[in-house]
Structures are given as C-alpha cells and as structure tokens.
C-alpha cells in the first residue's frame, strides 16, 4: 500500500510516509472509539428493553455514567493523538518539503532556470506545495484510516447478520468505484486549470515588468483586455473543474446514503418474517448513523487527492531534475581556462561545435562574433552555469564538470550588462560579493568602483535603500555597484559581458576606470559586441556558427585581409559616421 509508487504519487519523503501511517493508525482508533459510543447506547437500550419486556429492575445508572466518562476520556485522548499525527507531524513535513525543494533548486544548474517559466516555478513552490500540504494533513491518513476502520466494522457486522450488513454497506464500494472512475477527468481538469493559473501569473508579471513600454506605446487598454481574458479563462476552468468533480462527489454520496434506506427496508422485512429480533435491527440502525460519517469527508478528499497528483508530478519533476554536483575541493595549479573540443546543444539544437581555446591567467581574452555565434554560451559554460554536452573545460588542469558549482564559483567574479540588485541598502548589495565582509572592506571596494560620487548624494549614504532591482539608481550607478561587488570578492577569474555597452560616455569612462582596478592580474574572459571595447585585449577569439574561426591579438587580426574580426571592426567603424 505504501510502496515507492505511493510515495512518488504524493511526493512524500520517507518520514512523510511514516507520518501518514501514524495518522492512519490514530484515525482507525478514533473511528472505532466513536463506534464504541454507539455500543454504549446499544447496551443502555438492551437494559431498558429488559425492564419493559421481562420486568427487570432499572440498571444501576452509575455503570452507565462510568462508561460515558470512559468513552469521553478515550475519545478526547484519541482525537488529540489523531490531530498530532495528521496535522502536527505533517506541518513539519511541509517545512522539510519546502526546504528540500529550495535545496534542490540551489543545486540545479542555472541553465535549468533559463529553460523554465519563472511564473510556473513560483506556482510549483507556492501553490503546489500548499495543495499537497492539505492532502498530507487532511486526506491521506484520514482516508486510509477510514478504509481500515470500516473494514473492521464490516467484518463484525457480517458476523452478526450478513443480510443487514450487505444492505448497510453495498453503497460504499459502488460510490468509490464511481468516484475513482472520474479520476482521469479530474486530473485532466486540474492540468488545464494549472496552465490557466500560470497564464494569469505570466500576464500579471509581464504587465508589471513592462509597464514603461506599455504606457509609452499606449497599450494599456490592450494589455488589460488580454489580462482580463486570461483571468476569465482561469475562472471558467475552475468552475468547470469544480462542477464536474462536484457532480461525481455528490452522486457518490447519494449512492452511499442509499444504504440507510436499504437497511431500514431489509431489517423491517426480516423482522416481519421473524428472521431477526428488534434489538439486532436497532443495533444496525445505530451503526448506519455513524458508519458513513468517515466517508462523508473522504469522498471530497479523494477528489482533492486526484487533483493533487498533478501538483505532485510537477514537484517530483523538479526533485528528479539532474543537479550539478561535484567535489567540495577546487585546487587548480593556475587560473588558465582551457576549452578542449567543447560542444553544447540546447534542446537538441547544436550551439557549440568543437570549440577549443585558452584564456590565460593575467590576460584579457575577448570573445567576439556575430549574434548567435556562441559567445555568451562559452562564458556560461566557463563558470559551469551550464554543463557542456561534449569535450572538457579545465581551470588550472581541473575539469570543472567534476567540481561542485558553489565551490567552483568561489573563484569567479561576474559583471554583466544586466545588473541584478536587491531592494536593500547600497552597503548590503555590495556585501553580496563576500559574505561576512566588514563595513571597511565594503567601503574600500565601493571607493575603488567609483561609488562614492553618487552615494554621497543619497539621504542615508551607503545605508540608503535603492528599491527593487536598484530602481532608484541610474544604469551607470547600478553597474558600479556590480563592479564593487566583484572587487570585494576579489576572485582570480573575471567574466565580463559588455559591462559598459548601454552607458553614456561619462559613465562609461567611470565604469572603465573601476574595471581596470578589477581586472588587474586576473584571468579575464570578455564577451564583446563592440570591437572598440576589445582594442586593448591580449587575445581575441572569434566565434562564428558555434566554431572558433580566428584567434590572435587585435593587431594581428586587423592585419589579415580576410579576417572576420577586421570585417566586423570595419562595419562598426563605418556605422559611427551615421547621423540623423
């Protein structure tokens, strides 16, 4: 019952399965204790019938009160244990599930996130885990416990009278067969609803992120109309899914409750024919007031369990994604980066085809080439943000594919054109470069990156909050904070992705001055889109269609008449003369 398929179906850990078993056990005990309360009523009725039919004395009320007290205490204690087993333990499991998911996401290569829709990932982390939390705490232990307790009671009832037992219980399996028959429909509706929910999240995220462009092009009405349509579509899928599920749940409940009518009719017929006595009939009437109760909630829970399996599959897809793992040590002999016949395919589309070059320590190596030639891919592979599908990348003789990414990245600083900042102070945004850095170290890095100039004008200086992704800063200011981070980290390898491309002349000069301090005596790999950016590079590696087509110093490549680098430099030089 609780094998590997069950565990995977509901995305449970080993401890989670153990918790379900505990919840199931205490649910069985609770259901049997509650049914025992019906036994006390039956015992009292028997005594009163003896008084009426046989003239016996009234029973001692003390014994009855004692039984009531025992029942009340047992009921209270078992309900407390059931609560702890189904809710208390499971909420701890939810905490572990979220932490485990976060740990898995931490270990996944960054390429995983570029392939996945962020709204979809957010929905999995928040919505899917919440949905499974309710299933773990409210459904599994309760439902499977109800199965067992009902089976035990059914055996007892059949021992008393199989005819009344059959009349009482026939609706239970029929109701569950009907409900399980709707499983595929419920899962299909859940998948459709999930896609609609992600579309809504995507639409909201897109509108918020691109509000400037939407307003600048007077597209507010069109975007709001499109967002409303997505919300309406989501609402329709929710209504459709809940309606279809509700029809099956209510139909199953009605069928199960028909057992009350068949028990009354069968018992009456058996009494009239003299096959049973009234007290046996009375006992079954008491039983049917409680025997369906555990399944009243279970029917709705089963429908929720069907839907939750879609969430569990999405969660397991992340858990089973291949992580980027390796050794916890990174001891290179130097910091030369060597590409040896490196290949890379993105969704089966070949991007790099046997790329080989060396970026030497203490030199600036620039990667240039047309758009789509593989420059950015090489930089990402060099830092193991992705893993190469062929060949090797070595740093100081160490194959980086064998090194744990967090350990490897301790030796890298990265400065990209698109800077990512957090809604925190300038000080804390720079401190991200080195965990535990002192204020003095942070300020020294900021000064070296020419941050003092604009920070001194802020109301709280380095303790000023800069807004979401540095919204209160200009592009040049954001870039200098990014460089200050890299200076603070002081890693031996630096990756640059056209860090000054989008800056004005004044800011570009200031950022380049900061970069010159960052790059001194480091292994530098630059992704260049503008040829004048790499005039001072020690080495140029020209990529085209995923292959290295040229290598050499800028002067050497400019002298070659058929050089692709010379052709690109000429075209860009001619474009400088263009004017409005």
C-alpha positions in Angstrom: 0.0 0.0 0.0 2.8 2.4 1.0 5.4 1.4 -1.6 7.5 3.6 -3.9 4.6 4.3 -6.3 2.5 5.7 -3.4 5.4 7.8 -2.1 6.0 9.3 -5.6 2.3 9.7 -6.3 2.0 12.2 -3.4 5.6 13.5 -3.4 6.3 12.2 0.1 9.6 11.7 1.8 10.3 8.5 3.9 9.4 10.5 7.0 6.2 11.6 5.3 5.2 8.1 4.6 5.8 7.2 8.3 3.6 10.2 9.3 0.8 9.0 7.0 0.9 5.6 8.7 0.7 7.2 12.1 -2.2 9.4 11.0 -3.9 6.3 9.6 -3.4 4.3 12.8 -4.9 7.0 15.0 -7.8 7.6 12.6 -8.7 3.9 12.8 -8.6 4.1 16.7 -10.8 7.3 16.6 -13.3 5.7 14.3 -13.5 2.6 16.4 -13.8 4.6 19.7 -16.7 6.6 18.2 -18.4 3.5 17.0 -17.9 2.2 20.6 -20.1 5.1 21.7 -22.9 3.5 19.7 -22.2 0.4 21.6 -22.9 2.2 24.9 -26.2 3.4 23.6 -27.0 -0.2 22.4 -26.1 -1.5 25.9 -28.4 1.0 27.6 -31.2 0.2 25.2 -30.9 -3.5 25.9 -31.2 -2.9 29.6 -34.3 -0.8 29.2 -35.8 -3.4 26.9 -35.2 -6.0 29.6 -37.2 -3.7 32.0 -40.1 -3.4 29.5 -40.3 -7.0 28.3 -39.1 -9.0 31.3 -39.9 -6.8 34.2 -36.3 -6.5 35.4 -35.2 -3.7 37.6 -33.7 -0.5 36.2 -30.0 -0.8 35.7 -27.6 1.0 38.0 -27.1 4.4 36.4 -23.6 4.6 37.9 -22.3 2.0 35.5 -23.7 3.8 32.5 -22.2 7.1 33.7 -18.9 5.4 34.2 -19.0 4.1 30.6 -19.8 7.6 29.4 -16.9 9.0 31.3 -14.5 6.3 29.9 -15.8 6.9 26.4 -15.4 10.7 26.7 -11.8 10.4 28.0 -10.9 7.9 25.3 -12.5 10.0 22.6 -10.6 13.1 23.8 -7.2 11.4 24.1 -7.5 9.6 20.7 -8.7 12.8 18.9 -5.7 14.6 20.3 -3.3 11.9 19.1 -5.0 11.9 15.7 -4.6 15.7 15.5 -0.9 15.4 16.3 -0.4 12.6 13.9 -2.3 14.2 11.0 -1.6 17.9 11.4 1.3 18.4 13.8 3.6 15.9 12.2 2.6 16.8 8.6 3.2 20.5 9.1 6.8 19.6 9.9 6.9 17.5 6.7 5.7 20.6 4.8 8.6 22.6 6.2 11.0 19.9 5.1 9.4 19.7 1.7 9.9 23.4 1.1 13.4 23.4 2.4 14.2 20.3 0.3 12.8 22.0 -2.8 14.8 25.1 -2.1 17.9 22.9 -1.7 17.2 21.1 -4.9 16.8 24.4 -6.8 20.1 25.6 -5.3 21.8 22.6 -6.8 20.3 22.8 -10.2 22.4 24.3 -13.0 21.4 27.9 -13.8 20.6 26.7 -17.3 17.5 25.0 -15.7 16.0 28.3 -14.8 16.6 29.7 -18.3 14.5 26.9 -19.7 11.7 27.2 -17.2 9.0 29.8 -16.9 9.6 31.6 -13.6 5.8 32.0 -13.0 5.5 28.3 -13.4 8.3 27.6 -10.9 6.7 30.1 -8.4 3.3 28.3 -8.8 5.0 25.0 -8.0 6.9 26.3 -4.9 3.9 28.1 -3.5 0.7 26.8 -4.9 1.6 23.1 -5.5 3.2 22.7 -2.1 0.2 24.3 -0.4 -2.1 22.0 -2.2 0.0 18.9 -1.2 0.1 20.2 2.4 -3.6 19.9 2.6 -3.6 16.4 1.1 -0.8 15.3 3.5 -2.6 16.7 6.6 -6.3 16.3 5.8 -6.6 13.5 3.3 -4.1 10.6 3.3 -4.1 9.4 6.9 -7.8 10.2 7.3 -8.9 8.4 4.1 -6.7 5.2 4.6 -7.7 5.1 8.3 -11.3 5.2 7.3 -10.8 2.3 4.9 -9.3 0.1 7.6 -11.8 1.0 10.4 -14.8 0.5 8.0 -13.3 -2.9 7.0 -13.0 -3.9 10.7 -16.6 -2.8 11.4 -17.9 -4.5 8.3 -16.4 -7.9 9.4 -18.1 -7.5 12.8 -21.4 -6.6 11.1 -21.3 -9.6 8.7 -20.7 -11.9 11.7 -23.9 -10.6 13.3 -26.1 -10.8 10.1 -24.8 -10.8 6.6 -28.1 -9.7 5.1 -28.3 -6.5 7.1 -24.6 -5.9 6.7 -24.9 -6.2 2.9 -27.9 -3.8 2.9 -25.9 -1.4 5.0 -22.6 -1.4 3.2 -23.3 -2.1 -0.5 -23.3 1.6 -1.4 -19.7 2.2 -0.1 -17.8 0.3 -2.8 -20.2 1.4 -5.5 -19.7 5.1 -4.5 -15.9 4.7 -4.6 -15.9 2.9 -7.9 -17.9 5.8 -9.3 -15.5 8.3 -7.8 -12.4 6.5 -9.0 -13.9 6.3 -12.4 -13.7 10.1 -12.6 -10.0 10.2 -11.8 -8.8 10.8 -15.3 -11.3 13.6 -15.8 -10.3 15.2 -12.5 -6.6 15.1 -13.4 -7.2 16.5 -16.9 -9.2 19.4 -15.5 -6.5 20.0 -12.9 -3.8 20.2 -15.6 -6.0 22.7 -17.6 -6.6 24.8 -14.5 -2.9 24.8 -13.6 -2.0 26.0 -17.1 -4.6 28.7 -16.9 -3.3 29.8 -13.5 0.3 30.1 -14.8 -1.0 32.1 -17.8 -2.6 34.6 -15.4 0.7 34.8 -13.4 2.6 35.3 -16.6 0.3 38.0 -17.7 0.5 39.9 -14.4 4.3 39.6 -14.3 4.7 40.7 -17.9 2.5 43.7 -17.4 4.3 44.8 -14.3 7.8 44.3 -15.7 7.0 46.1 -19.0 4.8 48.9 -17.6 7.1 51.6 -19.0 6.9 50.2 -22.6 3.2 49.5 -22.3 2.5 53.2 -21.4 5.0 54.6 -23.9 3.2 52.8 -26.7 -0.4 53.5 -25.4 -1.1 49.7 -25.0 -2.7 49.8 -21.5 -6.1 49.0 -22.8 -5.0 46.1 -25.0 -2.9 44.6 -22.2 -5.6 44.9 -19.6 -8.0 43.3 -22.0 -5.7 40.4 -22.6 -5.1 40.0 -18.8 -8.9 40.1 -18.2 -9.3 37.4 -20.8 -6.7 35.2 -19.1 -8.4 35.7 -15.7 -11.8 34.9 -17.2 -10.3 31.7 -18.8 -8.9 30.7 -15.5 -12.2 31.3 -13.7 -14.0 29.2 -16.3 -11.6 26.3 -15.9 -12.0 26.5 -12.1 -15.8 26.4 -12.4 -15.8 23.6 -15.0 -13.4 21.5 -12.9 -15.2 22.0 -9.6 -18.6 21.4 -11.3 -17.6 18.1 -12.8 -15.8 17.0 -9.6 -18.9 18.1 -7.5 -21.3 16.1 -9.7 -19.3 12.9 -9.1 -18.7 13.5 -5.4 -22.4 14.3 -4.7 -23.6 11.3 -6.8 -21.2 9.0 -4.9 -22.5 10.5 -1.6 -26.1 9.9 -2.6 -25.4 6.3 -3.6 -23.6 5.6 -0.4 -26.5 7.0 1.7 -29.0 4.8 -0.1 -27.6 2.2 2.3 -29.8 3.8 5.0 -33.0 3.1 3.1 -32.0 -0.5 2.1 -31.0 -1.2 5.8 -34.4 0.0 7.0 -36.4 -1.9 4.4 -34.3 -5.1 4.7 -34.5 -5.0 8.5 -38.2 -4.4 8.5 -38.8 -7.3 6.2 -36.6 -9.6 8.3 -38.5 -8.7 11.5 -41.9 -9.2 9.8 -40.7 -12.7 8.7 -39.3 -13.5 12.2 -35.8 -13.8 11.0 -34.2 -11.3 13.4 -35.2 -9.7 16.7 -35.8 -6.0 17.2 -32.6 -5.4 19.1 -30.4 -6.6 16.3 -32.3 -4.3 13.9 -31.9 -1.5 16.4 -28.1 -2.1 16.5 -27.8 -1.8 12.7 -29.9 1.4 12.8 -27.4 2.8 15.3 -24.5 1.7 13.1 -25.8 3.4 10.0 -25.9 6.7 11.8 -22.1 6.6 12.1 -20.6 4.2 9.6 -20.9 6.6 6.6 -19.5 9.6 8.6 -15.8 8.9 7.9 -16.6 8.7 4.2 -18.6 11.9 4.0 -15.4 13.9 4.2 -13.4 11.2 2.4 -15.4 11.5 -0.8 -14.4 15.1 -1.2 -10.8 14.3 -0.1 -10.5 11.6 -2.8 -11.4 14.2 -5.4 -8.7 16.5 -4.0 -6.2 13.7 -4.0 -6.8 13.1 -7.7 -6.2 16.8 -8.4 -3.1 16.9 -6.1 -1.4 14.2 -8.2 -0.8 16.9 -10.9 0.9 19.1 -8.2 2.9 16.1 -7.0 4.1 15.3 -10.6 5.2 18.9 -11.0 7.1 18.8 -7.7 8.7 15.5 -8.5 9.8 16.8 -11.9 11.9 19.4 -10.1 13.1 16.9 -7.5 14.2 14.5 -10.2 15.9 17.1 -12.4 19.6 16.4 -12.8 21.7 18.5 -10.4 25.1 20.0 -11.0 27.3 18.2 -8.4 30.9 17.6 -7.8 33.8 17.5 -5.3 34.0 20.0 -2.5 37.6 20.9 -3.3 38.9 23.2 -6.1 42.7 23.4 -6.1 43.9 24.4 -9.6 47.6 24.8 -10.4 46.8 28.2 -12.1 43.8 30.0 -13.4 44.1 29.4 -17.1 40.8 28.5 -18.7 41.1 25.8 -21.3 38.3 24.8 -23.7 39.0 21.4 -25.3 36.7 20.4 -28.2 33.7 21.7 -26.2 30.3 21.0 -27.6 26.9 22.2 -26.3 23.4 21.6 -27.5 20.3 23.5 -26.3 17.1 21.4 -26.6 18.9 19.3 -29.2 20.0 22.3 -31.2 23.7 22.4 -31.5 25.2 25.7 -30.3 28.9 25.0 -29.9 30.8 22.6 -32.2 34.2 21.5 -31.0 35.3 24.9 -29.5 38.9 25.0 -28.3 40.9 28.0 -27.0 42.8 29.1 -23.9 42.2 32.2 -21.7 45.5 32.7 -19.9 45.9 34.0 -16.3 46.9 37.6 -16.2 45.5 38.3 -19.7 42.3 39.6 -21.2 40.7 37.2 -23.6 37.8 38.6 -25.7 35.1 36.5 -27.3 33.7 38.3 -30.4 31.5 37.2 -33.2 28.1 37.7 -34.8 24.9 37.3 -32.8 24.2 33.7 -32.0 27.8 32.6 -32.6 28.1 31.1 -29.1 29.9 33.9 -27.1 27.6 34.0 -24.1 27.3 30.2 -24.1 31.1 29.9 -23.8 31.1 32.3 -20.8 28.3 30.4 -19.1 30.0 27.1 -19.6 33.3 28.5 -18.3 31.5 29.2 -15.0 29.6 25.9 -15.1 26.3 27.7 -15.2 25.6 25.0 -17.8 27.4 21.7 -18.4 29.0 21.0 -21.7 27.5 18.1 -23.7 30.9 17.2 -25.1 34.6 18.0 -24.6 36.2 19.4 -21.4 36.7 22.8 -19.8 39.7 22.9 -17.5 40.8 25.6 -15.0 44.3 25.0 -13.9 44.2 21.4 -15.1 40.9 20.7 -13.1 37.9 19.6 -15.1 35.2 22.0 -13.8 32.5 19.4 -14.5 33.8 17.5 -11.5 33.7 20.4 -9.1 30.6 21.4 -7.1 29.3 24.7 -8.6 29.2 26.7 -5.4 32.8 25.7 -4.7 33.8 26.5 -8.3 32.1 29.9 -8.4 34.1 31.0 -5.3 36.9 31.6 -7.8 34.8 33.7 -10.2 33.5 37.3 -10.3 30.9 38.2 -13.0 29.9 41.6 -14.2 27.1 41.6 -16.8 25.4 44.3 -18.7 22.1 43.4 -17.0 22.8 44.1 -13.3 20.7 42.4 -10.7 20.2 44.3 -7.4 18.0 43.7 -4.4 15.6 46.0 -2.6 18.2 46.7 0.2 20.8 49.2 1.1 23.8 50.1 -1.1 26.0 48.6 1.6 24.2 45.2 1.6 24.0 45.0 -2.1 27.8 45.3 -2.4 28.4 42.9 0.6 26.8 40.2 -1.5 30.2 39.8 -3.2 31.7 38.5 0.0 29.7 37.0 2.9 30.7 38.4 6.2 32.8 41.3 4.8 33.4 44.1 7.2 32.0 47.6 6.6 35.5 48.8 6.0 36.1 46.2 3.2 32.7 47.1 1.6 33.5 50.8 1.6 37.0 50.2 0.2 35.5 48.2 -2.7 32.9 50.9 -3.3 35.5 53.6 -3.4 37.6 51.6 -5.9 34.5 51.2 -8.1 33.8 55.0 -8.0 30.6 54.6 -6.0 31.4 57.4 -3.5 30.5 60.1 -6.0 26.7 59.2 -6.2 26.3 57.5 -2.8 27.4 60.7 -1.1 24.4 62.5 -2.5 21.9 59.9 -1.1 20.0 60.8 2.0 21.4 57.9 4.1 24.6 57.3 2.2 25.5 53.7 2.0 22.5 52.8 4.2 20.0 54.1 1.6 17.5 51.6 0.2 17.8 51.5 -3.6 14.4 50.0 -4.5 13.5 46.8 -6.4 16.4 45.9 -8.7 18.0 49.3 -8.0 15.0 51.2 -9.4 16.3 54.5 -7.7 19.7 54.3 -9.5 20.8 55.1 -13.0 22.4 52.5 -15.3 25.9 53.6 -14.6 25.3 53.7 -10.8 23.9 50.2 -10.9 26.9 49.0 -12.9 29.4 50.5 -10.5 27.7 48.7 -7.6 28.0 45.4 -9.5 31.7 46.1 -10.0 32.1 47.0 -6.3 30.7 43.5 -5.6 33.3 41.9 -7.9 36.1 44.0 -6.4 35.0 42.9 -2.9 35.0 39.3 -3.9 38.5 39.6 -5.5 38.2 36.3 -7.4 41.0 35.2 -9.7 38.7 34.8 -12.7 36.5 37.6 -14.0 33.8 37.2 -16.6 32.5 40.4 -18.3 29.5 40.6 -20.6 29.8 44.1 -22.3 29.5 45.8 -19.0 29.7 49.3 -20.5 27.6 48.8 -23.6 24.5 50.7 -22.5 26.2 53.6 -20.7 26.7 57.2 -21.7 30.2 58.5 -22.4 30.7 59.9 -18.9 29.5 56.9 -17.0 31.4 54.6 -19.4 34.6 56.3 -18.5 34.0 56.0 -14.8 33.0 52.3 -15.1 36.0 51.5 -17.2 38.3 53.1 -14.6 36.6 50.8 -12.0 37.0 47.8 -14.3 40.7 48.5 -14.7 41.2 48.0 -11.0 39.1 44.8 -11.0 40.9 43.2 -13.9 44.5 43.7 -12.8 46.4 40.3 -12.7 43.2 38.3 -13.3 42.1 35.7 -15.8 39.6 37.8 -17.8 37.1 36.5 -20.3 35.2 39.3 -22.0 32.1 38.9 -24.2 32.4 41.8 -26.7 29.8 43.2 -29.0 31.6 46.4 -29.9 35.0 46.0 -31.4 36.5 49.1 -29.8 35.8 47.5 -26.4 38.5 44.9 -27.0 41.2 47.0 -28.6 43.4 46.6 -25.5 42.6 42.8 -25.1 45.6 40.5 -25.1 43.8 37.9 -27.2 40.8 37.8 -29.5 38.8 34.6 -30.0 36.4 35.0 -33.0 33.4 32.7 -33.0 31.0 32.0 -35.9 28.2 29.5 -36.0 29.5 27.8 -32.8 33.1 27.4 -34.0 36.4 29.2 -33.4 37.3 30.7 -36.8 40.1 33.0 -35.7 42.5 33.7 -32.8 45.1 36.3 -32.2 45.9 39.7 -30.8 43.7 42.6 -32.1 46.6 43.9 -34.2 47.2 40.5 -35.8 43.6 40.0 -36.8 43.2 43.5 -38.1 46.1 42.9 -40.5 44.5 39.9 -42.1 42.5 40.9 -45.1 40.0 38.0 -44.9 39.6 38.3 -41.2 36.1 38.2 -39.8 37.2 40.4 -36.9 38.5 43.0 -39.3 35.3 42.9 -41.3 33.2 43.4 -38.1 35.5 46.3 -36.9 35.2 48.0 -40.3 31.4 47.8 -40.3 31.2 49.2 -36.8 33.7 52.0 -37.7 31.5 53.0 -40.7 28.4 53.0 -38.5 29.9 55.6 -36.3 29.6 58.1 -39.1 25.8 57.6 -39.3 23.7 60.6 -38.2 20.1 61.6 -38.1 
